[in-house]
């Protein structure tokens, strides 16, 4: 009875199992502030066991990544080219290094009038020109794009006319594109636009361009290859890209912009039909609106 009375009117009796749980819980609460420290100590021990890799072991990986990036840049973005002749003086000097934009052609962009472009030999333009034999180091550097290739037969000229244009130049006169005379401040001092080799008029086929060197009296350009398979025109597919900047030597650093003369109104071959096309485009919505109105009036009547 005493036990029963103590249980009913006093505090409930604590069983052994509950006492053990309470003790462990209390001990756990007391140890909680120390728990992160001990866990951190355990992790720290694991981390100190892992030593960082040696720089010399990582160096081959870094070199490999750098080479892959260089190849990707050369293939898709920019590539260095060396100027082998005087045909683009004074814009470019022999030995200059230019950077060529190769990205734009990948997205379907085609050369525009006035751009300085690098292109593969379209067929016999460089026949008889000596090709220097590079050493192993030069071959490697040109392979990854850090040095111009001496084995590829490429040329660099200025785009004068594009597909659909009519281009001509009579002795004593300027170059004309679609009847518009070009003012060419980039021509080598003392040279004439075409007195050494007048030409045209020629209509440039679609997918091709007409190119000329800035040193007109020292450039074997489109004018001198009108009897070839391409009639002097350069296929757009042979164009590597546009030269955008002179990167070397440092004192020659400069961009290669398009001259203002190529921005003349009316220079484009399609300029004459543009107003008519614009007028037609504007008339179509008006005609459709009028027809709908007439139809609705008849229905209402």
Phi, psi and omega in degrees: 000322180297317180296317180296320180294321180294325180288323185280324187254342179258198178291147180295149182288136180267124180280160181301321183294320180293324179297320180294319181294318180297319180297316181293322179296317179296319178296322179295320180296322180291330184271350183305315180301335181271344187298311180300325182295316181292322177296317178298321180296321180294315179296318180300324179296322179293320183292319180294339179285335180270110181273142177297148181292147179294146179302321182291334176284329180276342183303314178301322178295317179297318179297317179299316179297318180298320180293318179297316178297319179298319179294319179295318179297316180296321185285319190246338188248281182225156177216145179273140176226147179258141179276116188269349187217185180260013188290346180247015176296150356272002180299314179230141179254154176303130180095349175298150173249125179245150175260132186248129177284112180257356184285317185302314178300331179296332180261018175088003179290139180247157179302147177244160181304135177092345181283141173273122186236151172257135181215153176289151177305116183285356178145083173087005181294330183251017178301132180089348178285134180292142177247112181295149180267110182283155175274181185297318181296316179297321179297317181295314181295324178287330179296321181268001173090007180272354179212142179298145178281133178268352182268330180285135180264091181244156179234162177225125181215177177259133177286121182258320181217152181239178183308130181096343180282156169247125185236142179201163176201117179264153181302130181086354183244178179275168170287135179240135176240117184055037177084353181264126181286139178264134171264112190247086182288347182276352180295142181304133182306130180094343179280158173255161182301324183196019185301331180287336181204080176297159183202165170083186005284141177237139173265125183282123179293155175300142179081010179223166179225159175250125185238151177216149176277155178286332175268081193302324181274008178218040183220118177271079186258205184305327183300328186267005184230028181289348178264000180282177181300325181267005178059028179090348179277152179253122177298137179301328180296340179273354182280124179284317180165180181268133173284122187251338183204145170272114186263340184207142358290164187301321183287355178253007184302130180193153173275166181237077183282168175278132181294150183300333184299335180277359177260009182298139175298138177086000181289328183293143181295332183269003185297325184293328182267352183300313180301319179296319180295319179295318179297319179296317180298324179285332183283330185301310179301323181296316180297316179297318178298318181294321180294320179297320181295316179297319180296317180293324178295320180294321180295318180294325181286000000 
